[in-house]
Amino acid sequence: MPTIRPAAEADAQLVFDLICELATYEKLRDEVVGTPEILRASLFDRHDAEALIVEDDAGEAVGYAIFYTTFSTFECRSGIWLEDVYVRPEHRRGGIGLQVMEHLAALTLERGHRRLEWVALNWNEPALNFYEKLGAARLDDWLIHRLEVPGIRALAAGETPASR
C-alpha cells in the first residue's frame, strides 16, 4: 500500500519534476517558469505551502500533492486549498488518488479547517468524475479571476485599463 509523507527540503527537485509531469499532462508545460530552488524556498523558507509525497511499497515516488491554508470570511474560519494532486499515469486507478484525498480530508479536520477546495480543468473528465464520486460539489456559479505580475504592477501603480 502506498505511503503518504510530508515532503522534505531534499525533495524539492523531485516535487518540481512531478509538477512538470502534471503540467505536461495538462498541456501547460510551457507555463512552468518556476525552478526547483524557487519551489524549495517557497515550501521550506517561506512556508507558503506544504507538499506531500506519495510513495509505493518500494519507496518510489508515484505522486504528490501541494496545498495551503485559505480563509473564508463567511465561515470566519480557515480551509485548505489543494493546488495540485497528481498520480503518475501508470499508478492511477488503484486507489492512490482516493488515499491522498482521504489524507487531506483528515488533515483538514485535524487542523480545525472548515473547507477543502480545489479546481479541475473543465476538459479533465477523469478528474471531474473522480471528484464527483467523492461527493464534491461543483461550484459553477464562481468564476476564477487572475492578475499576473504585469497586471499586479499596473494595479499597484493605479494604471488599470479603467483609469486610462
C-alpha positions as CSV (number, residue, x, y, z in Angstrom):
1,M,0.0,0.0,0.0
2,P,1.4,3.4,-0.9
3,T,2.5,5.8,1.9
4,I,2.0,9.5,2.1
5,R,4.6,11.6,3.8
6,P,5.3,15.3,4.1
7,A,7.9,16.4,1.6
8,A,11.4,17.3,3.0
9,E,13.6,20.0,1.7
10,A,15.7,17.4,-0.1
11,D,12.6,16.5,-2.1
12,A,12.4,19.9,-3.9
13,Q,13.8,18.6,-7.2
14,L,11.5,15.5,-7.1
15,V,8.4,17.6,-6.4
16,F,9.4,20.0,-9.2
17,D,9.9,17.1,-11.6
18,L,6.4,15.8,-10.7
19,I,5.0,19.3,-11.2
20,C,6.5,19.3,-14.7
21,E,4.9,15.9,-15.3
22,L,1.5,17.2,-14.3
23,A,2.0,20.3,-16.4
24,T,2.7,18.1,-19.4
25,Y,-0.4,16.1,-18.8
26,E,-2.4,19.3,-18.6
27,K,-0.8,20.6,-21.8
28,L,0.7,23.5,-19.9
29,R,4.3,22.6,-19.6
30,D,5.4,25.8,-21.3
31,E,3.8,27.7,-18.5
32,V,6.1,26.3,-15.8
33,V,8.5,29.1,-15.1
34,G,9.5,28.2,-11.6
35,T,12.6,26.3,-10.6
36,P,13.4,23.7,-8.0
37,E,15.2,26.4,-6.0
38,I,12.2,28.7,-6.1
39,L,10.0,25.8,-5.0
40,R,12.3,24.9,-2.2
41,A,12.3,28.4,-0.9
42,S,8.5,28.7,-1.2
43,L,7.9,25.5,0.7
44,F,10.7,25.5,3.3
45,D,11.9,29.0,3.8
46,R,8.7,31.0,3.5
47,H,6.3,28.1,4.2
48,D,3.9,29.4,1.5
49,A,2.5,25.9,1.0
50,E,3.0,22.3,2.0
51,A,3.8,19.3,-0.1
52,L,3.1,15.6,0.3
53,I,4.9,12.8,-1.5
54,V,3.2,9.5,-2.3
55,E,5.5,6.5,-2.4
56,D,4.9,3.0,-3.5
57,D,6.0,0.0,-1.4
58,A,9.5,0.2,-2.9
59,G,9.8,3.9,-1.8
60,E,9.5,5.2,-5.4
61,A,7.6,8.5,-5.7
62,V,4.3,7.9,-7.6
63,G,2.6,11.2,-6.9
64,Y,2.4,14.4,-4.9
65,A,0.0,17.0,-3.6
66,I,0.6,20.7,-2.8
67,F,-1.8,22.6,-0.6
68,Y,-2.0,25.7,1.6
69,T,-4.3,27.4,4.0
70,T,-7.1,29.7,2.9
71,F,-9.7,31.8,4.8
72,S,-13.5,32.0,4.4
73,T,-15.0,35.3,5.6
74,F,-18.4,33.7,5.6
75,E,-17.3,30.9,7.9
76,C,-14.8,33.1,9.7
77,R,-12.5,30.1,9.6
78,S,-9.7,28.7,7.6
79,G,-9.6,25.9,5.0
80,I,-7.2,24.0,2.8
81,W,-6.8,24.8,-0.9
82,L,-5.5,21.8,-2.8
83,E,-3.3,23.4,-5.5
84,D,-2.2,20.1,-7.1
85,V,-2.8,16.4,-6.7
86,Y,-1.0,14.2,-9.2
87,V,-0.5,10.5,-9.5
88,R,1.7,9.1,-12.3
89,P,-0.4,7.6,-15.1
90,E,0.9,4.0,-14.5
91,H,-0.2,4.2,-10.9
92,R,-3.7,5.5,-11.5
93,R,-7.0,3.6,-10.9
94,G,-5.5,1.8,-7.9
95,G,-6.9,3.9,-5.2
96,I,-3.9,6.3,-4.7
97,G,-5.9,9.4,-5.5
98,L,-8.6,8.4,-3.1
99,Q,-5.9,7.7,-0.4
100,V,-4.5,11.2,-1.0
101,M,-7.9,12.9,-0.7
102,E,-8.7,10.9,2.4
103,H,-5.4,12.0,3.9
104,L,-6.1,15.7,3.1
105,A,-9.7,15.4,4.5
106,A,-8.3,14.0,7.7
107,L,-5.7,16.7,7.9
108,T,-8.4,19.4,7.2
109,L,-10.4,18.1,10.2
110,E,-7.3,17.6,12.4
111,R,-6.3,21.3,11.9
112,G,-9.9,22.5,12.5
113,H,-10.4,23.8,9.0
114,R,-13.9,24.1,7.5
115,R,-13.3,23.6,3.8
116,L,-11.2,21.5,1.4
117,E,-11.3,23.1,-2.0
118,W,-9.7,22.8,-5.4
119,V,-10.2,23.3,-9.1
120,A,-10.0,21.0,-12.1
121,L,-9.7,21.7,-15.8
122,N,-13.0,21.6,-17.5
123,W,-11.8,19.0,-20.1
124,N,-10.3,16.6,-17.5
125,E,-13.2,14.2,-17.3
126,P,-11.4,11.5,-15.3
127,A,-10.6,14.0,-12.6
128,L,-14.1,15.6,-12.7
129,N,-15.7,12.2,-12.4
130,F,-13.4,11.2,-9.6
131,Y,-14.2,14.4,-7.6
132,E,-18.0,13.8,-8.2
133,K,-17.6,10.3,-6.7
134,L,-16.0,11.9,-3.7
135,G,-19.2,13.9,-3.2
136,A,-17.5,17.2,-4.0
137,A,-19.9,20.0,-5.1
138,R,-19.0,21.7,-8.4
139,L,-19.3,25.4,-8.0
140,D,-20.3,26.6,-11.4
141,D,-21.5,29.9,-10.1
142,W,-18.0,31.1,-9.2
143,L,-15.5,32.2,-11.8
144,I,-11.8,32.4,-11.2
145,H,-10.0,35.7,-11.8
146,R,-6.3,36.2,-12.0
147,L,-3.8,39.0,-12.3
148,E,-0.3,38.0,-13.4
149,V,2.8,40.1,-12.4
150,P,2.4,42.8,-15.2
151,G,-1.3,43.3,-14.2
152,I,-0.4,43.3,-10.5
153,R,2.2,46.0,-11.1
154,A,-0.2,48.1,-13.1
155,L,-2.9,47.8,-10.5
156,A,-0.4,48.7,-7.7
157,A,0.6,51.8,-9.7
158,G,-3.0,52.8,-10.3
159,E,-2.6,52.1,-14.0
160,T,-5.6,49.9,-14.6
161,P,-7.3,49.9,-18.1
162,A,-10.3,51.7,-16.5
163,S,-8.0,54.5,-15.3
164,R,-6.5,55.3,-18.7
